[in-house]
Amino acid sequence: MLELQDLSVELDRRPVLRSLSLSVAPGERVVIAGPSGSGKSTLLRAVAGLAPVRSGEIRLDGRPVQALPPGQRDVAMMFQSYALFPHLSVLENLCFGLRARGMARRDAEDRARAAAHTLDLTPLLARRPRELSGGERQRVALTRALLREPKALLLDEPLSSLDTQLRVRARAEILKTHAGSRAAMLLVTHDQSEAMALADRLGVLHEGRLLQLAPPRTVYAEPANLFVARFLGQPAMNTLEVQLALDGGLWWGETLLSRRLVSPPAALGRRLVMGLRPEHLSLPGSRWGREEGPGAELQATVETVEPLGEQQIVWLNAGGQRLAARAEPELRVGRGVSLPLRLALTRACWFDPDSGEALAPASGAARA
C-alpha cells in the first residue's frame, strides 16, 4: 500500500502541496485530476523522491520512504516529458527496467515485444527516440512503465499526446495490464474522460489541496463543493443562486421553482446555490432529464446547439443565466426559439453560496 500522510511540499518557498493525505491499496488505481498548476506533477515527484518534502510522511508497504533516494523506493514513474534514453533503441528502452531487475535478456525482449505489439510499437522497435513523434515517444514511456512491475506505479499525464483512437486503446491497455498487478497506481491528469475511465477512486486537486476523493460516480454526482462541481463535467454543472423561502418554497429571482421542497437542504429563509448537471435539464420532446418526482420549469431561449455525434449540447439563456442541456442528436432545436426547460429537482446538488461547500451530501460521499 502507498500511503501519504499530511504531505506538504514547497518549491521556491511557495506552497505547492498542503497537508495532503491519501492511500492507494495494492492493485488499486487512484487518479488525481485538477487544473494546470494545482500540484499534480509535484505530487508524483514527491512520491518518487524527486521533489523535497517539507513535512508529512510517505509510506510504501508500511515503511517510511521519504528519506530514501529514488532508486531505493521501488516505484516506477512515467514522466510527462517521457525521459527516454536517447542513445537506446525503443526495444532497449523497454527492456531497461526489466534488465535492471535481473531478468534475462531474451525474457526481457519477449515481454517487451508482446507489450509493444499492443500499442502499435512493433515497427518502431529499432528506432531511437529522436526518430519518433511525440505520441510515439509517449507510448514507449507508457509501455516501459507498465512493464516495470513496481510496488507503486506513477503516471504523469500518460495519454496527453495520443490521438483519440490510440488514447482509447491505451486506456484499455492500462486497465488490462494493471488488472493482474499488485502495484498501487497513482495517475494524474487534466483529462476528465481519462480520469473517469481509469479511476477506482478519483481525487480533485486545487491549489495543492485535495478537495474530494471518492469513486468517480460519487465525485460526479455528489461534488464536495462548487469548485469540484464546476471542474468535473463537460459541460460543467449548471448553477443557479436560489432562495429557500420561509414557507418552504424555492425561488429563483422572481420565478417560483417549487411551492414546497419535501426535504429542504438547509434552514428555511436561506440563500442557496442549486447545481444541476446538463443531463438533468430536459427540453420538450427529449428523454434526457425526465426524472420521477418534483420538477420545475423555466422559460429559456436557445442560443446555440453543439452537435457531438451521439448527443448534442443545447446552450440556453434563461433570464440572463446561461445553461447547458443534453439532448438526443435527432432532436430538432432551432436557435432563438423560446421553450420551457424542465429541471429535475430530485437530482439537484445544493451548496452554501459563501463557502461553496456542499449541503447535506448523500451518504457515501467521501471528503478529503
Residue pairs with C-beta under 8 A, 6 or more apart in sequence:
1 23
1 24
1 25
1 26
1 59
1 60
1 61
1 62
1 184
2 23
2 24
2 47
2 58
2 59
2 60
2 151
2 152
2 184
2 186
3 22
3 23
3 24
3 57
3 58
3 59
3 60
3 62
4 20
4 21
4 22
4 23
4 47
4 56
4 57
4 58
4 59
5 21
5 56
5 57
5 59
6 19
6 20
6 21
6 55
6 56
6 57
7 17
7 19
7 20
7 21
7 43
7 46
7 53
7 55
7 56
7 57
7 58
8 15
8 17
8 18
8 19
8 20
8 53
8 54
8 55
8 56
9 15
9 16
9 17
9 39
9 42
9 43
9 46
9 51
9 52
9 53
9 54
9 208
10 16
10 52
10 54
11 42
11 51
15 208
16 39
16 42
16 208
17 39
17 42
17 43
17 46
17 208
18 207
18 208
18 209
19 56
19 209
20 43
20 56
20 208
20 209
20 210
20 368
21 56
21 210
21 368
22 30
22 203
22 210
22 213
22 368
24 30
24 152
24 184
24 185
24 186
25 184
26 182
26 183
26 184
27 178
27 181
27 182
27 183
27 184
28 184
28 185
28 200
28 201
29 178
29 185
29 187
29 198
29 199
29 200
29 201
30 184
30 185
30 186
30 187
30 199
30 200
30 201
30 202
30 203
30 213
31 187
31 188
31 189
31 194
31 195
31 198
31 199
31 201
31 202
31 203
31 216
32 40
32 43
32 186
32 187
32 188
32 189
32 202
32 203
32 204
32 205
32 210
33 40
33 188
33 189
33 190
33 191
33 192
33 195
33 202
33 203
33 204
33 205
33 231
33 232
34 40
34 188
34 190
34 204
34 205
34 206
34 231
35 190
35 206
35 231
36 190
38 205
38 206
38 207
38 208
39 205
39 207
39 208
40 156
40 188
40 189
40 190
40 205
41 80
41 156
41 157
41 188
42 51
43 186
43 188
43 205
44 77
44 154
44 155
44 156
44 186
44 188
45 51
45 77
46 52
46 53
46 58
47 58
47 73
47 75
47 152
47 154
47 186
48 70
48 73
48 75
48 77
48 154
49 65
49 66
49 68
49 69
49 70
49 73
49 75
50 70
50 77
53 66
56 66
57 64
57 66
58 64
58 65
58 66
59 65
60 73
60 74
60 75
60 151
60 152
61 151
65 72
65 73
73 152
74 150
74 151
74 152
75 150
75 151
75 152
75 153
75 154
76 97
76 145
76 148
76 149
76 150
76 152
76 153
76 154
76 183
77 145
77 154
77 155
77 156
78 141
78 142
78 144
78 145
78 154
78 155
78 156
78 158
79 141
79 156
80 156
80 157
80 160
82 129
82 137
82 138
82 140
82 141
83 141
84 93
84 129
84 137
84 140
84 141
84 144
85 92
85 93
85 96
85 129
86 128
86 129
86 130
87 128
88 96
88 128
89 125
89 126
89 127
89 128
90 116
90 121
90 124
90 125
90 126
90 127
90 128
90 129
90 132
90 140
91 109
91 112
91 113
91 116
91 125
91 126
93 129
93 140
93 144
94 112
94 115
94 116
94 121
94 125
94 140
94 143
94 144
94 147
95 105
95 108
95 109
95 112
96 144
97 144
97 147
97 148
98 107
98 108
98 111
98 112
98 147
98 148
99 105
99 108
101 148
103 111
111 147
112 143
112 147
113 122
113 125
115 121
115 143
115 146
115 147
115 177
116 122
116 124
116 125
116 143
118 143
118 169
118 173
119 139
119 142
119 143
119 166
119 169
119 170
119 173
120 139
120 166
121 136
121 139
121 140
121 143
124 132
124 136
124 140
129 137
129 140
132 140
134 161
135 161
135 162
135 163
135 166
137 161
138 158
138 159
138 160
138 161
138 162
139 162
139 166
139 170
141 158
142 155
142 158
142 159
142 170
142 174
145 153
145 154
145 155
145 158
146 153
146 173
146 174
146 177
146 178
149 181
149 183
150 183
151 182
151 183
151 184
152 183
152 184
152 185
152 186
153 178
153 181
153 183
153 184
153 185
153 186
154 185
154 186
154 187
155 174
155 185
155 186
155 187
155 188
156 188
157 188
157 189
157 190
157 191
158 170
158 174
158 187
158 189
159 167
159 170
159 171
159 189
159 191
159 194
160 189
160 190
160 191
162 170
167 194
171 194
171 197
171 198
174 198
175 198
178 185
187 198
187 199
188 205
189 195
192 232
192 233
192 234
193 234
195 202
195 216
196 202
196 216
196 220
199 215
199 216
200 215
201 213
201 214
201 215
201 216
202 213
202 214
202 215
202 216
202 219
203 210
203 211
203 212
203 213
203 368
204 210
204 211
204 212
204 213
204 219
204 224
204 227
204 228
204 231
204 232
205 211
206 227
206 231
209 368
210 368
211 224
211 225
211 227
211 228
211 368
212 219
212 223
212 224
212 225
212 228
212 365
212 366
212 367
212 368
213 366
213 367
213 368
214 222
214 364
214 365
214 366
218 364
218 365
218 366
219 228
219 232
220 232
220 233
220 277
221 277
221 349
222 349
222 358
222 361
222 362
222 364
222 365
223 229
223 232
223 237
223 275
223 349
223 358
224 357
224 358
224 361
224 365
224 367
224 368
225 351
225 355
225 356
225 357
225 358
226 239
226 273
226 275
226 351
226 356
227 356
229 236
229 237
229 239
229 275
229 349
229 351
230 236
230 237
230 239
233 277
233 278
235 278
235 313
235 324
236 324
237 275
237 276
237 277
237 278
237 349
238 275
238 276
238 277
238 278
238 281
238 323
238 324
239 273
239 274
239 275
239 351
240 252
240 273
240 274
240 276
240 321
241 252
241 271
241 272
241 273
241 274
241 353
242 250
242 251
242 252
242 257
242 271
242 272
242 273
242 274
243 250
243 251
243 252
243 270
243 271
243 272
244 250
244 261
244 264
244 265
244 266
244 267
244 268
244 269
244 270
244 271
244 272
245 251
245 268
245 269
246 268
246 269
247 260
247 268
248 259
248 260
248 261
248 264
248 268
249 256
249 258
249 259
249 260
249 261
250 256
250 257
250 258
250 261
250 274
250 296
250 345
251 257
252 274
252 298
252 319
253 319
255 298
255 319
257 296
257 298
257 343
257 345
258 294
258 296
258 345
261 294
261 345
262 294
265 272
265 350
265 359
265 360
266 272
266 350
266 352
266 359
266 360
271 353
272 350
272 351
272 352
272 353
272 359
273 350
273 351
273 352
273 353
273 356
274 348
274 349
274 350
274 351
275 348
275 349
275 350
275 351
276 343
276 344
276 347
276 348
276 349
277 347
278 313
278 324
278 325
278 326
279 288
279 289
279 326
280 289
280 291
280 343
280 344
280 347
280 348
281 288
281 289
281 323
281 324
281 325
281 326
281 341
281 342
281 343
281 344
282 288
282 289
282 290
282 325
282 341
282 342
282 343
282 344
283 314
283 325
283 327
283 331
283 333
283 339
283 341
283 342
284 339
284 340
285 331
286 325
286 327
286 328
286 331
287 328
288 325
288 326
288 327
288 328
289 325
289 326
289 342
289 343
289 344
290 342
290 344
291 344
291 346
291 347
292 346
293 344
293 345
293 346
294 345
294 346
295 342
295 343
295 344
295 345
295 346
296 342
296 343
296 345
297 340
297 341
297 342
297 343
298 318
298 319
298 340
298 341
298 343
299 318
299 338
299 339
299 340
299 341
300 316
300 317
300 318
300 323
300 338
300 339
300 340
300 341
301 316
301 317
301 318
301 336
301 337
301 338
301 339
302 314
302 315
302 316
302 333
302 334
302 335
302 336
302 337
302 338
302 339
303 315
303 316
303 317
303 322
303 335
304 315
304 335
305 312
305 313
305 314
305 315
305 333
305 335
306 312
306 313
306 314
306 315
307 329
308 329
309 329
310 329
311 326
311 327
311 328
311 329
312 326
312 327
312 328
312 329
312 331
312 333
313 324
313 325
313 326
313 327
314 324
314 325
314 326
314 327
314 333
315 322
315 323
315 324
316 322
316 323
316 324
316 325
316 341
317 323
318 341
323 341
325 341
327 333
349 358
350 358
350 359
350 360
351 357
351 358
351 359
352 359
358 365
